């Protein structure tokens, strides 16, 4: 897939998989879990993690872009386009969202 994910914000030194469960510890950040799931190409699970992250962080441009990119990975181009358009409206300076929106538009033949 030609789309890009914000890899510079994801620390994969412990591997691409979601952190384990520590019943006595603090819950893992939903955004970090979603990014790790994206790196592991687990797009459906990443969508769920982004939705949980939105409850904690709000519907930020990063979360919208992540959800759009996950939908792109699942072939849900209509949903991906809507979310990525919202992401570029919220953060027009963010190149990853623009790039992934461009990929969606090319896939949909809207160039």
Secondary structure, 3 states (H helix, E strand, C coil): CCCCCCHHHCCCCCCCCCCCCCCCCCCCCHHHHHHHHHHCCCHHHHHHHHHHHHHHHCCCHHHHHHHHHHHHHCCCHHHHHHHHHHHHHHCCCCHHHHHHHHHHHHHCCCC
